[in-house]
Amino acid sequence: MSTKEKIQEEVEVLEKEVFQHEIVLHNDDVNTFDHVIESLISVCDHNLEQAEQCAMLVHYKGKCTVKSGEFKDLEPRCSKLLQLGLSAELV
């Protein structure tokens, strides 16, 4: 095995060990579509189309993953969504 192949294998193993977390937004009877869309745009960096699609999925399916990534990035985003009155959880 060459040195290049060994380094490539080590990189692949490290990439697999990074756990992805998700912010899941849940449906509620309080927030308007506009508020949810504006919140997703400002907090989760969604574009308008992404935010609208997530709002529709939450409304009709009851929940939707709105952001995935590393815990340290998602935790403050989830907290902000909660502060804005949305029903969100970090899983």
PyMOL Python script that loads the backbone (N, CA, C, O; Angstrom):
from pymol import cmd

cmd.read_pdbstr("""\
ATOM      1  N   MET A   1       0.850  -1.166   0.000  1.00  0.00           N
ATOM      2  CA  MET A   1       0.000   0.000   0.000  1.00  0.00           C
ATOM      3  C   MET A   1       0.898   1.232   0.000  1.00  0.00           C
ATOM      4  O   MET A   1       1.839   1.330   0.788  1.00  0.00           O
ATOM      5  N   SER A   2       0.600   2.156  -0.880  1.00  0.00           N
ATOM      6  CA  SER A   2       1.413   3.366  -0.956  1.00  0.00           C
ATOM      7  C   SER A   2       1.017   4.344   0.154  1.00  0.00           C
ATOM      8  O   SER A   2      -0.038   4.209   0.773  1.00  0.00           O
ATOM      9  N   THR A   3       1.866   5.308   0.384  1.00  0.00           N
ATOM     10  CA  THR A   3       1.602   6.317   1.407  1.00  0.00           C
ATOM     11  C   THR A   3       0.354   7.123   1.057  1.00  0.00           C
ATOM     12  O   THR A   3      -0.424   7.475   1.943  1.00  0.00           O
ATOM     13  N   LYS A   4       0.160   7.416  -0.225  1.00  0.00           N
ATOM     14  CA  LYS A   4      -0.994   8.184  -0.671  1.00  0.00           C
ATOM     15  C   LYS A   4      -2.298   7.442  -0.349  1.00  0.00           C
ATOM     16  O   LYS A   4      -3.257   8.057   0.116  1.00  0.00           O
ATOM     17  N   GLU A   5      -2.339   6.145  -0.589  1.00  0.00           N
ATOM     18  CA  GLU A   5      -3.534   5.358  -0.299  1.00  0.00           C
ATOM     19  C   GLU A   5      -3.820   5.319   1.200  1.00  0.00           C
ATOM     20  O   GLU A   5      -4.974   5.412   1.619  1.00  0.00           O
ATOM     21  N   LYS A   6      -2.764   5.180   2.006  1.00  0.00           N
ATOM     22  CA  LYS A   6      -2.938   5.126   3.454  1.00  0.00           C
ATOM     23  C   LYS A   6      -3.498   6.448   3.990  1.00  0.00           C
ATOM     24  O   LYS A   6      -4.388   6.441   4.841  1.00  0.00           O
ATOM     25  N   ILE A   7      -2.990   7.568   3.503  1.00  0.00           N
ATOM     26  CA  ILE A   7      -3.484   8.881   3.930  1.00  0.00           C
ATOM     27  C   ILE A   7      -4.939   9.048   3.515  1.00  0.00           C
ATOM     28  O   ILE A   7      -5.740   9.566   4.292  1.00  0.00           O
ATOM     29  N   GLN A   8      -5.295   8.624   2.316  1.00  0.00           N
ATOM     30  CA  GLN A   8      -6.669   8.728   1.838  1.00  0.00           C
ATOM     31  C   GLN A   8      -7.610   7.919   2.726  1.00  0.00           C
ATOM     32  O   GLN A   8      -8.706   8.386   3.033  1.00  0.00           O
ATOM     33  N   GLU A   9      -7.216   6.733   3.140  1.00  0.00           N
ATOM     34  CA  GLU A   9      -8.038   5.907   4.016  1.00  0.00           C
ATOM     35  C   GLU A   9      -8.241   6.589   5.361  1.00  0.00           C
ATOM     36  O   GLU A   9      -9.344   6.554   5.906  1.00  0.00           O
ATOM     37  N   GLU A  10      -7.197   7.208   5.908  1.00  0.00           N
ATOM     38  CA  GLU A  10      -7.309   7.897   7.194  1.00  0.00           C
ATOM     39  C   GLU A  10      -8.272   9.074   7.091  1.00  0.00           C
ATOM     40  O   GLU A  10      -9.046   9.311   8.019  1.00  0.00           O
ATOM     41  N   VAL A  11      -8.244   9.805   6.006  1.00  0.00           N
ATOM     42  CA  VAL A  11      -9.143  10.937   5.806  1.00  0.00           C
ATOM     43  C   VAL A  11     -10.588  10.449   5.730  1.00  0.00           C
ATOM     44  O   VAL A  11     -11.469  11.053   6.342  1.00  0.00           O
ATOM     45  N   GLU A  12     -10.845   9.381   5.002  1.00  0.00           N
ATOM     46  CA  GLU A  12     -12.193   8.846   4.877  1.00  0.00           C
ATOM     47  C   GLU A  12     -12.746   8.401   6.229  1.00  0.00           C
ATOM     48  O   GLU A  12     -13.925   8.607   6.514  1.00  0.00           O
ATOM     49  N   VAL A  13     -11.909   7.797   7.056  1.00  0.00           N
ATOM     50  CA  VAL A  13     -12.353   7.359   8.378  1.00  0.00           C
ATOM     51  C   VAL A  13     -12.702   8.561   9.237  1.00  0.00           C
ATOM     52  O   VAL A  13     -13.718   8.526   9.932  1.00  0.00           O
ATOM     53  N   LEU A  14     -11.916   9.610   9.221  1.00  0.00           N
ATOM     54  CA  LEU A  14     -12.197  10.805  10.003  1.00  0.00           C
ATOM     55  C   LEU A  14     -13.494  11.463   9.556  1.00  0.00           C
ATOM     56  O   LEU A  14     -14.256  11.944  10.395  1.00  0.00           O
ATOM     57  N   GLU A  15     -13.760  11.495   8.269  1.00  0.00           N
ATOM     58  CA  GLU A  15     -14.987  12.098   7.763  1.00  0.00           C
ATOM     59  C   GLU A  15     -16.218  11.335   8.244  1.00  0.00           C
ATOM     60  O   GLU A  15     -17.250  11.947   8.521  1.00  0.00           O
ATOM     61  N   LYS A  16     -16.127  10.034   8.344  1.00  0.00           N
ATOM     62  CA  LYS A  16     -17.260   9.220   8.761  1.00  0.00           C
ATOM     63  C   LYS A  16     -17.582   9.390  10.242  1.00  0.00           C
ATOM     64  O   LYS A  16     -18.712   9.128  10.653  1.00  0.00           O
ATOM     65  N   GLU A  17     -16.616   9.822  11.053  1.00  0.00           N
ATOM     66  CA  GLU A  17     -16.814   9.950  12.486  1.00  0.00           C
ATOM     67  C   GLU A  17     -17.543  11.237  12.880  1.00  0.00           C
ATOM     68  O   GLU A  17     -17.975  11.364  14.026  1.00  0.00           O
ATOM     69  N   VAL A  18     -17.689  12.190  11.962  1.00  0.00           N
ATOM     70  CA  VAL A  18     -18.394  13.428  12.257  1.00  0.00           C
ATOM     71  C   VAL A  18     -19.896  13.126  12.253  1.00  0.00           C
ATOM     72  O   VAL A  18     -20.460  12.727  11.234  1.00  0.00           O
ATOM     73  N   PHE A  19     -20.527  13.324  13.412  1.00  0.00           N
ATOM     74  CA  PHE A  19     -21.952  13.036  13.529  1.00  0.00           C
ATOM     75  C   PHE A  19     -22.749  14.243  13.079  1.00  0.00           C
ATOM     76  O   PHE A  19     -22.472  15.371  13.487  1.00  0.00           O
ATOM     77  N   GLN A  20     -23.734  14.003  12.242  1.00  0.00           N
ATOM     78  CA  GLN A  20     -24.606  15.067  11.785  1.00  0.00           C
ATOM     79  C   GLN A  20     -25.798  15.170  12.720  1.00  0.00           C
ATOM     80  O   GLN A  20     -26.416  14.163  13.068  1.00  0.00           O
ATOM     81  N   HIS A  21     -26.110  16.360  13.113  1.00  0.00           N
ATOM     82  CA  HIS A  21     -27.284  16.633  13.921  1.00  0.00           C
ATOM     83  C   HIS A  21     -28.278  17.391  13.049  1.00  0.00           C
ATOM     84  O   HIS A  21     -27.921  17.899  11.986  1.00  0.00           O
ATOM     85  N   GLU A  22     -29.517  17.463  13.499  1.00  0.00           N
ATOM     86  CA  GLU A  22     -30.551  18.124  12.721  1.00  0.00           C
ATOM     87  C   GLU A  22     -31.413  18.994  13.610  1.00  0.00           C
ATOM     88  O   GLU A  22     -31.673  18.658  14.766  1.00  0.00           O
ATOM     89  N   ILE A  23     -31.855  20.120  13.060  1.00  0.00           N
ATOM     90  CA  ILE A  23     -32.897  20.905  13.697  1.00  0.00           C
ATOM     91  C   ILE A  23     -34.203  20.487  13.042  1.00  0.00           C
ATOM     92  O   ILE A  23     -34.370  20.598  11.828  1.00  0.00           O
ATOM     93  N   VAL A  24     -35.129  20.004  13.869  1.00  0.00           N
ATOM     94  CA  VAL A  24     -36.441  19.589  13.379  1.00  0.00           C
ATOM     95  C   VAL A  24     -37.455  20.618  13.852  1.00  0.00           C
ATOM     96  O   VAL A  24     -37.565  20.902  15.045  1.00  0.00           O
ATOM     97  N   LEU A  25     -38.192  21.172  12.897  1.00  0.00           N
ATOM     98  CA  LEU A  25     -39.230  22.144  13.200  1.00  0.00           C
ATOM     99  C   LEU A  25     -40.567  21.419  13.240  1.00  0.00           C
ATOM    100  O   LEU A  25     -40.875  20.619  12.357  1.00  0.00           O
ATOM    101  N   HIS A  26     -41.364  21.705  14.274  1.00  0.00           N
ATOM    102  CA  HIS A  26     -42.657  21.045  14.450  1.00  0.00           C
ATOM    103  C   HIS A  26     -43.794  22.028  14.195  1.00  0.00           C
ATOM    104  O   HIS A  26     -43.653  23.234  14.400  1.00  0.00           O
ATOM    105  N   ASN A  27     -44.910  21.495  13.751  1.00  0.00           N
ATOM    106  CA  ASN A  27     -46.092  22.296  13.483  1.00  0.00           C
ATOM    107  C   ASN A  27     -46.703  22.804  14.791  1.00  0.00           C
ATOM    108  O   ASN A  27     -46.640  22.133  15.821  1.00  0.00           O
ATOM    109  N   ASP A  28     -47.284  23.979  14.734  1.00  0.00           N
ATOM    110  CA  ASP A  28     -48.044  24.509  15.865  1.00  0.00           C
ATOM    111  C   ASP A  28     -49.223  25.314  15.314  1.00  0.00           C
ATOM    112  O   ASP A  28     -49.312  25.570  14.113  1.00  0.00           O
ATOM    113  N   ASP A  29     -50.097  25.694  16.191  1.00  0.00           N
ATOM    114  CA  ASP A  29     -51.276  26.456  15.783  1.00  0.00           C
ATOM    115  C   ASP A  29     -51.127  27.942  16.097  1.00  0.00           C
ATOM    116  O   ASP A  29     -52.119  28.670  16.122  1.00  0.00           O
ATOM    117  N   VAL A  30     -49.913  28.393  16.334  1.00  0.00           N
ATOM    118  CA  VAL A  30     -49.688  29.757  16.783  1.00  0.00           C
ATOM    119  C   VAL A  30     -49.041  30.623  15.703  1.00  0.00           C
ATOM    120  O   VAL A  30     -49.513  31.725  15.428  1.00  0.00           O
ATOM    121  N   ASN A  31     -47.975  30.136  15.096  1.00  0.00           N
ATOM    122  CA  ASN A  31     -47.179  30.951  14.185  1.00  0.00           C
ATOM    123  C   ASN A  31     -47.750  30.975  12.770  1.00  0.00           C
ATOM    124  O   ASN A  31     -48.278  29.980  12.274  1.00  0.00           O
ATOM    125  N   THR A  32     -47.628  32.141  12.137  1.00  0.00           N
ATOM    126  CA  THR A  32     -48.084  32.295  10.757  1.00  0.00           C
ATOM    127  C   THR A  32     -47.021  31.765   9.798  1.00  0.00           C
ATOM    128  O   THR A  32     -45.854  31.608  10.158  1.00  0.00           O
ATOM    129  N   PHE A  33     -47.456  31.497   8.574  1.00  0.00           N
ATOM    130  CA  PHE A  33     -46.503  31.065   7.552  1.00  0.00           C
ATOM    131  C   PHE A  33     -45.415  32.126   7.379  1.00  0.00           C
ATOM    132  O   PHE A  33     -44.232  31.798   7.290  1.00  0.00           O
ATOM    133  N   ASP A  34     -45.814  33.385   7.331  1.00  0.00           N
ATOM    134  CA  ASP A  34     -44.840  34.465   7.127  1.00  0.00           C
ATOM    135  C   ASP A  34     -43.791  34.491   8.231  1.00  0.00           C
ATOM    136  O   ASP A  34     -42.603  34.665   7.956  1.00  0.00           O
ATOM    137  N   HIS A  35     -44.222  34.318   9.482  1.00  0.00           N
ATOM    138  CA  HIS A  35     -43.270  34.328  10.602  1.00  0.00           C
ATOM    139  C   HIS A  35     -42.296  33.149  10.498  1.00  0.00           C
ATOM    140  O   HIS A  35     -41.094  33.309  10.712  1.00  0.00           O
ATOM    141  N   VAL A  36     -42.820  31.975  10.172  1.00  0.00           N
ATOM    142  CA  VAL A  36     -41.964  30.787  10.036  1.00  0.00           C
ATOM    143  C   VAL A  36     -40.964  30.999   8.904  1.00  0.00           C
ATOM    144  O   VAL A  36     -39.775  30.725   9.066  1.00  0.00           O
ATOM    145  N   ILE A  37     -41.437  31.481   7.769  1.00  0.00           N
ATOM    146  CA  ILE A  37     -40.566  31.697   6.604  1.00  0.00           C
ATOM    147  C   ILE A  37     -39.483  32.715   6.927  1.00  0.00           C
ATOM    148  O   ILE A  37     -38.307  32.480   6.648  1.00  0.00           O
ATOM    149  N   GLU A  38     -39.873  33.849   7.516  1.00  0.00           N
ATOM    150  CA  GLU A  38     -38.889  34.882   7.872  1.00  0.00           C
ATOM    151  C   GLU A  38     -37.864  34.355   8.875  1.00  0.00           C
ATOM    152  O   GLU A  38     -36.680  34.683   8.792  1.00  0.00           O
ATOM    153  N   SER A  39     -38.324  33.539   9.821  1.00  0.00           N
ATOM    154  CA  SER A  39     -37.414  32.972  10.826  1.00  0.00           C
ATOM    155  C   SER A  39     -36.407  32.021  10.185  1.00  0.00           C
ATOM    156  O   SER A  39     -35.221  32.061  10.513  1.00  0.00           O
ATOM    157  N   LEU A  40     -36.871  31.170   9.279  1.00  0.00           N
ATOM    158  CA  LEU A  40     -35.963  30.225   8.615  1.00  0.00           C
ATOM    159  C   LEU A  40     -34.946  30.948   7.747  1.00  0.00           C
ATOM    160  O   LEU A  40     -33.790  30.532   7.657  1.00  0.00           O
ATOM    161  N   ILE A  41     -35.372  32.023   7.112  1.00  0.00           N
ATOM    162  CA  ILE A  41     -34.441  32.796   6.286  1.00  0.00           C
ATOM    163  C   ILE A  41     -33.363  33.435   7.161  1.00  0.00           C
ATOM    164  O   ILE A  41     -32.179  33.373   6.832  1.00  0.00           O
ATOM    165  N   SER A  42     -33.770  34.045   8.268  1.00  0.00           N
ATOM    166  CA  SER A  42     -32.789  34.767   9.088  1.00  0.00           C
ATOM    167  C   SER A  42     -31.930  33.847   9.952  1.00  0.00           C
ATOM    168  O   SER A  42     -30.741  34.106  10.136  1.00  0.00           O
ATOM    169  N   VAL A  43     -32.520  32.773  10.485  1.00  0.00           N
ATOM    170  CA  VAL A  43     -31.785  31.923  11.426  1.00  0.00           C
ATOM    171  C   VAL A  43     -31.041  30.789  10.731  1.00  0.00           C
ATOM    172  O   VAL A  43     -29.899  30.487  11.080  1.00  0.00           O
ATOM    173  N   CYS A  44     -31.684  30.159   9.748  1.00  0.00           N
ATOM    174  CA  CYS A  44     -31.101  28.971   9.108  1.00  0.00           C
ATOM    175  C   CYS A  44     -30.477  29.259   7.753  1.00  0.00           C
ATOM    176  O   CYS A  44     -30.033  28.340   7.065  1.00  0.00           O
ATOM    177  N   ASP A  45     -30.441  30.527   7.366  1.00  0.00           N
ATOM    178  CA  ASP A  45     -29.848  30.937   6.080  1.00  0.00           C
ATOM    179  C   ASP A  45     -30.539  30.299   4.885  1.00  0.00           C
ATOM    180  O   ASP A  45     -29.895  30.017   3.875  1.00  0.00           O
ATOM    181  N   HIS A  46     -31.842  30.068   4.989  1.00  0.00           N
ATOM    182  CA  HIS A  46     -32.594  29.540   3.854  1.00  0.00           C
ATOM    183  C   HIS A  46     -32.833  30.660   2.850  1.00  0.00           C
ATOM    184  O   HIS A  46     -32.865  31.836   3.211  1.00  0.00           O
ATOM    185  N   ASN A  47     -33.004  30.275   1.572  1.00  0.00           N
ATOM    186  CA  ASN A  47     -33.508  31.254   0.621  1.00  0.00           C
ATOM    187  C   ASN A  47     -35.037  31.197   0.700  1.00  0.00           C
ATOM    188  O   ASN A  47     -35.582  30.338   1.393  1.00  0.00           O
ATOM    189  N   LEU A  48     -35.719  32.075   0.017  1.00  0.00           N
ATOM    190  CA  LEU A  48     -37.170  32.161   0.125  1.00  0.00           C
ATOM    191  C   LEU A  48     -37.853  30.843  -0.249  1.00  0.00           C
ATOM    192  O   LEU A  48     -38.777  30.401   0.434  1.00  0.00           O
ATOM    193  N   GLU A  49     -37.396  30.227  -1.325  1.00  0.00           N
ATOM    194  CA  GLU A  49     -38.012  28.978  -1.779  1.00  0.00           C
ATOM    195  C   GLU A  49     -37.833  27.847  -0.752  1.00  0.00           C
ATOM    196  O   GLU A  49     -38.777  27.108  -0.472  1.00  0.00           O
ATOM    197  N   GLN A  50     -36.637  27.716  -0.202  1.00  0.00           N
ATOM    198  CA  GLN A  50     -36.389  26.690   0.820  1.00  0.00           C
ATOM    199  C   GLN A  50     -37.290  26.901   2.026  1.00  0.00           C
ATOM    200  O   GLN A  50     -37.893  25.956   2.535  1.00  0.00           O
ATOM    201  N   ALA A  51     -37.379  28.147   2.482  1.00  0.00           N
ATOM    202  CA  ALA A  51     -38.166  28.459   3.663  1.00  0.00           C
ATOM    203  C   ALA A  51     -39.644  28.171   3.425  1.00  0.00           C
ATOM    204  O   ALA A  51     -40.322  27.635   4.301  1.00  0.00           O
ATOM    205  N   GLU A  52     -40.143  28.523   2.247  1.00  0.00           N
ATOM    206  CA  GLU A  52     -41.546  28.260   1.922  1.00  0.00           C
ATOM    207  C   GLU A  52     -41.820  26.755   1.884  1.00  0.00           C
ATOM    208  O   GLU A  52     -42.839  26.295   2.400  1.00  0.00           O
ATOM    209  N   GLN A  53     -40.921  25.995   1.278  1.00  0.00           N
ATOM    210  CA  GLN A  53     -41.101  24.539   1.193  1.00  0.00           C
ATOM    211  C   GLN A  53     -41.091  23.906   2.576  1.00  0.00           C
ATOM    212  O   GLN A  53     -41.909  23.032   2.861  1.00  0.00           O
ATOM    213  N   CYS A  54     -40.175  24.337   3.438  1.00  0.00           N
ATOM    214  CA  CYS A  54     -40.122  23.792   4.799  1.00  0.00           C
ATOM    215  C   CYS A  54     -41.393  24.147   5.564  1.00  0.00           C
ATOM    216  O   CYS A  54     -41.929  23.310   6.291  1.00  0.00           O
ATOM    217  N   ALA A  55     -41.879  25.370   5.409  1.00  0.00           N
ATOM    218  CA  ALA A  55     -43.107  25.779   6.094  1.00  0.00           C
ATOM    219  C   ALA A  55     -44.287  24.921   5.641  1.00  0.00           C
ATOM    220  O   ALA A  55     -45.127  24.539   6.456  1.00  0.00           O
ATOM    221  N   MET A  56     -44.351  24.624   4.373  1.00  0.00           N
ATOM    222  CA  MET A  56     -45.434  23.785   3.853  1.00  0.00           C
ATOM    223  C   MET A  56     -45.310  22.357   4.386  1.00  0.00           C
ATOM    224  O   MET A  56     -46.310  21.758   4.783  1.00  0.00           O
ATOM    225  N   LEU A  57     -44.110  21.814   4.398  1.00  0.00           N
ATOM    226  CA  LEU A  57     -43.907  20.465   4.923  1.00  0.00           C
ATOM    227  C   LEU A  57     -44.274  20.378   6.395  1.00  0.00           C
ATOM    228  O   LEU A  57     -44.911  19.417   6.825  1.00  0.00           O
ATOM    229  N   VAL A  58     -43.876  21.373   7.161  1.00  0.00           N
ATOM    230  CA  VAL A  58     -44.219  21.389   8.588  1.00  0.00           C
ATOM    231  C   VAL A  58     -45.731  21.432   8.761  1.00  0.00           C
ATOM    232  O   VAL A  58     -46.287  20.735   9.610  1.00  0.00           O
ATOM    233  N   HIS A  59     -46.388  22.247   7.956  1.00  0.00           N
ATOM    234  CA  HIS A  59     -47.842  22.390   8.062  1.00  0.00           C
ATOM    235  C   HIS A  59     -48.567  21.089   7.732  1.00  0.00           C
ATOM    236  O   HIS A  59     -49.479  20.682   8.452  1.00  0.00           O
ATOM    237  N   TYR A  60     -48.161  20.440   6.648  1.00  0.00           N
ATOM    238  CA  TYR A  60     -48.890  19.258   6.182  1.00  0.00           C
ATOM    239  C   TYR A  60     -48.388  17.940   6.763  1.00  0.00           C
ATOM    240  O   TYR A  60     -49.166  16.998   6.916  1.00  0.00           O
ATOM    241  N   LYS A  61     -47.096  17.861   7.090  1.00  0.00           N
ATOM    242  CA  LYS A  61     -46.528  16.609   7.610  1.00  0.00           C
ATOM    243  C   LYS A  61     -46.339  16.624   9.127  1.00  0.00           C
ATOM    244  O   LYS A  61     -46.147  15.573   9.738  1.00  0.00           O
ATOM    245  N   GLY A  62     -46.391  17.802   9.731  1.00  0.00           N
ATOM    246  CA  GLY A  62     -46.244  17.902  11.170  1.00  0.00           C
ATOM    247  C   GLY A  62     -44.846  18.257  11.637  1.00  0.00           C
ATOM    248  O   GLY A  62     -44.670  18.776  12.740  1.00  0.00           O
ATOM    249  N   LYS A  63     -43.846  17.980  10.802  1.00  0.00           N
ATOM    250  CA  LYS A  63     -42.470  18.329  11.151  1.00  0.00           C
ATOM    251  C   LYS A  63     -41.602  18.278   9.909  1.00  0.00           C
ATOM    252  O   LYS A  63     -41.979  17.698   8.890  1.00  0.00           O
ATOM    253  N   CYS A  64     -40.431  18.896  10.010  1.00  0.00           N
ATOM    254  CA  CYS A  64     -39.498  18.929   8.883  1.00  0.00           C
ATOM    255  C   CYS A  64     -38.105  19.251   9.407  1.00  0.00           C
ATOM    256  O   CYS A  64     -37.948  20.101  10.284  1.00  0.00           O
ATOM    257  N   THR A  65     -37.101  18.578   8.874  1.00  0.00           N
ATOM    258  CA  THR A  65     -35.717  18.924   9.178  1.00  0.00           C
ATOM    259  C   THR A  65     -35.380  20.187   8.407  1.00  0.00           C
ATOM    260  O   THR A  65     -35.467  20.212   7.180  1.00  0.00           O
ATOM    261  N   VAL A  66     -34.994  21.239   9.127  1.00  0.00           N
ATOM    262  CA  VAL A  66     -34.739  22.521   8.479  1.00  0.00           C
ATOM    263  C   VAL A  66     -33.257  22.857   8.357  1.00  0.00           C
ATOM    264  O   VAL A  66     -32.883  23.745   7.591  1.00  0.00           O
ATOM    265  N   LYS A  67     -32.414  22.155   9.104  1.00  0.00           N
ATOM    266  CA  LYS A  67     -30.972  22.391   9.028  1.00  0.00           C
ATOM    267  C   LYS A  67     -30.249  21.188   9.592  1.00  0.00           C
ATOM    268  O   LYS A  67     -30.679  20.618  10.595  1.00  0.00           O
ATOM    269  N   SER A  68     -29.166  20.797   8.966  1.00  0.00           N
ATOM    270  CA  SER A  68     -28.346  19.706   9.490  1.00  0.00           C
ATOM    271  C   SER A  68     -26.892  20.158   9.503  1.00  0.00           C
ATOM    272  O   SER A  68     -26.480  21.022   8.728  1.00  0.00           O
ATOM    273  N   GLY A  69     -26.127  19.548  10.404  1.00  0.00           N
ATOM    274  CA  GLY A  69     -24.724  19.911  10.512  1.00  0.00           C
ATOM    275  C   GLY A  69     -24.167  19.530  11.857  1.00  0.00           C
ATOM    276  O   GLY A  69     -24.671  18.622  12.518  1.00  0.00           O
ATOM    277  N   GLU A  70     -23.121  20.232  12.262  1.00  0.00           N
ATOM    278  CA  GLU A  70     -22.466  19.947  13.531  1.00  0.00           C
ATOM    279  C   GLU A  70     -23.214  20.614  14.680  1.00  0.00           C
ATOM    280  O   GLU A  70     -23.796  21.686  14.518  1.00  0.00           O
ATOM    281  N   PHE A  71     -23.190  19.970  15.830  1.00  0.00           N
ATOM    282  CA  PHE A  71     -23.916  20.444  17.005  1.00  0.00           C
ATOM    283  C   PHE A  71     -23.572  21.895  17.355  1.00  0.00           C
ATOM    284  O   PHE A  71     -24.461  22.694  17.648  1.00  0.00           O
ATOM    285  N   LYS A  72     -22.275  22.230  17.323  1.00  0.00           N
ATOM    286  CA  LYS A  72     -21.850  23.572  17.745  1.00  0.00           C
ATOM    287  C   LYS A  72     -22.411  24.670  16.844  1.00  0.00           C
ATOM    288  O   LYS A  72     -22.560  25.809  17.286  1.00  0.00           O
ATOM    289  N   ASP A  73     -22.723  24.350  15.598  1.00  0.00           N
ATOM    290  CA  ASP A  73     -23.340  25.318  14.685  1.00  0.00           C
ATOM    291  C   ASP A  73     -24.860  25.367  14.880  1.00  0.00           C
ATOM    292  O   ASP A  73     -25.472  26.432  14.807  1.00  0.00           O
ATOM    293  N   LEU A  74     -25.448  24.210  15.124  1.00  0.00           N
ATOM    294  CA  LEU A  74     -26.906  24.136  15.187  1.00  0.00           C
ATOM    295  C   LEU A  74     -27.495  24.583  16.515  1.00  0.00           C
ATOM    296  O   LEU A  74     -28.612  25.098  16.542  1.00  0.00           O
ATOM    297  N   GLU A  75     -26.784  24.402  17.609  1.00  0.00           N
ATOM    298  CA  GLU A  75     -27.338  24.705  18.928  1.00  0.00           C
ATOM    299  C   GLU A  75     -27.789  26.161  19.056  1.00  0.00           C
ATOM    300  O   GLU A  75     -28.906  26.402  19.515  1.00  0.00           O
ATOM    301  N   PRO A  76     -26.961  27.147  18.666  1.00  0.00           N
ATOM    302  CA  PRO A  76     -27.437  28.529  18.768  1.00  0.00           C
ATOM    303  C   PRO A  76     -28.581  28.840  17.796  1.00  0.00           C
ATOM    304  O   PRO A  76     -29.438  29.673  18.091  1.00  0.00           O
ATOM    305  N   ARG A  77     -28.593  28.181  16.655  1.00  0.00           N
ATOM    306  CA  ARG A  77     -29.684  28.387  15.692  1.00  0.00           C
ATOM    307  C   ARG A  77     -31.000  27.858  16.259  1.00  0.00           C
ATOM    308  O   ARG A  77     -32.038  28.512  16.151  1.00  0.00           O
ATOM    309  N   CYS A  78     -30.952  26.688  16.853  1.00  0.00           N
ATOM    310  CA  CYS A  78     -32.152  26.107  17.446  1.00  0.00           C
ATOM    311  C   CYS A  78     -32.653  26.983  18.592  1.00  0.00           C
ATOM    312  O   CYS A  78     -33.857  27.203  18.729  1.00  0.00           O
ATOM    313  N   SER A  79     -31.747  27.472  19.398  1.00  0.00           N
ATOM    314  CA  SER A  79     -32.121  28.361  20.497  1.00  0.00           C
ATOM    315  C   SER A  79     -32.808  29.614  19.976  1.00  0.00           C
ATOM    316  O   SER A  79     -33.789  30.073  20.561  1.00  0.00           O
ATOM    317  N   LYS A  80     -32.305  30.166  18.890  1.00  0.00           N
ATOM    318  CA  LYS A  80     -32.900  31.367  18.305  1.00  0.00           C
ATOM    319  C   LYS A  80     -34.306  31.075  17.779  1.00  0.00           C
ATOM    320  O   LYS A  80     -35.213  31.889  17.954  1.00  0.00           O
ATOM    321  N   LEU A  81     -34.491  29.926  17.139  1.00  0.00           N
ATOM    322  CA  LEU A  81     -35.828  29.559  16.663  1.00  0.00           C
ATOM    323  C   LEU A  81     -36.802  29.450  17.834  1.00  0.00           C
ATOM    324  O   LEU A  81     -37.953  29.875  17.736  1.00  0.00           O
ATOM    325  N   LEU A  82     -36.333  28.879  18.936  1.00  0.00           N
ATOM    326  CA  LEU A  82     -37.174  28.770  20.129  1.00  0.00           C
ATOM    327  C   LEU A  82     -37.504  30.149  20.689  1.00  0.00           C
ATOM    328  O   LEU A  82     -38.635  30.393  21.110  1.00  0.00           O
ATOM    329  N   GLN A  83     -36.527  31.050  20.695  1.00  0.00           N
ATOM    330  CA  GLN A  83     -36.761  32.413  21.170  1.00  0.00           C
ATOM    331  C   GLN A  83     -37.798  33.137  20.307  1.00  0.00           C
ATOM    332  O   GLN A  83     -38.542  33.988  20.794  1.00  0.00           O
ATOM    333  N   LEU A  84     -37.832  32.785  19.022  1.00  0.00           N
ATOM    334  CA  LEU A  84     -38.791  33.395  18.103  1.00  0.00           C
ATOM    335  C   LEU A  84     -40.174  32.768  18.210  1.00  0.00           C
ATOM    336  O   LEU A  84     -41.098  33.156  17.495  1.00  0.00           O
ATOM    337  N   GLY A  85     -40.312  31.786  19.115  1.00  0.00           N
ATOM    338  CA  GLY A  85     -41.618  31.180  19.358  1.00  0.00           C
ATOM    339  C   GLY A  85     -41.943  29.964  18.520  1.00  0.00           C
ATOM    340  O   GLY A  85     -43.078  29.487  18.531  1.00  0.00           O
ATOM    341  N   LEU A  86     -40.953  29.449  17.786  1.00  0.00           N
ATOM    342  CA  LEU A  86     -41.183  28.255  16.961  1.00  0.00           C
ATOM    343  C   LEU A  86     -40.947  27.001  17.808  1.00  0.00           C
ATOM    344  O   LEU A  86     -40.231  27.036  18.808  1.00  0.00           O
ATOM    345  N   SER A  87     -41.549  25.923  17.396  1.00  0.00           N
ATOM    346  CA  SER A  87     -41.368  24.627  18.066  1.00  0.00           C
ATOM    347  C   SER A  87     -40.274  23.866  17.324  1.00  0.00           C
ATOM    348  O   SER A  87     -40.505  23.323  16.244  1.00  0.00           O
ATOM    349  N   ALA A  88     -39.090  23.833  17.910  1.00  0.00           N
ATOM    350  CA  ALA A  88     -37.946  23.196  17.255  1.00  0.00           C
ATOM    351  C   ALA A  88     -37.201  22.343  18.268  1.00  0.00           C
ATOM    352  O   ALA A  88     -37.236  22.594  19.472  1.00  0.00           O
ATOM    353  N   GLU A  89     -36.526  21.327  17.742  1.00  0.00           N
ATOM    354  CA  GLU A  89     -35.670  20.488  18.589  1.00  0.00           C
ATOM    355  C   GLU A  89     -34.406  20.137  17.826  1.00  0.00           C
ATOM    356  O   GLU A  89     -34.388  20.079  16.596  1.00  0.00           O
ATOM    357  N   LEU A  90     -33.355  19.907  18.589  1.00  0.00           N
ATOM    358  CA  LEU A  90     -32.066  19.522  18.024  1.00  0.00           C
ATOM    359  C   LEU A  90     -31.873  18.036  18.275  1.00  0.00           C
ATOM    360  O   LEU A  90     -31.836  17.600  19.426  1.00  0.00           O
ATOM    361  N   VAL A  91     -31.748  17.257  17.211  1.00  0.00           N
ATOM    362  CA  VAL A  91     -31.581  15.803  17.345  1.00  0.00           C
ATOM    363  C   VAL A  91     -30.298  15.356  16.690  1.00  0.00           C
ATOM    364  O   VAL A  91     -29.983  14.166  16.699  1.00  0.00           O
TER     365      VAL A  91
END
""", "prot")
cmd.dss("prot")
cmd.show_as("cartoon", "prot")
cmd.util.cbc("prot")
cmd.orient("prot")
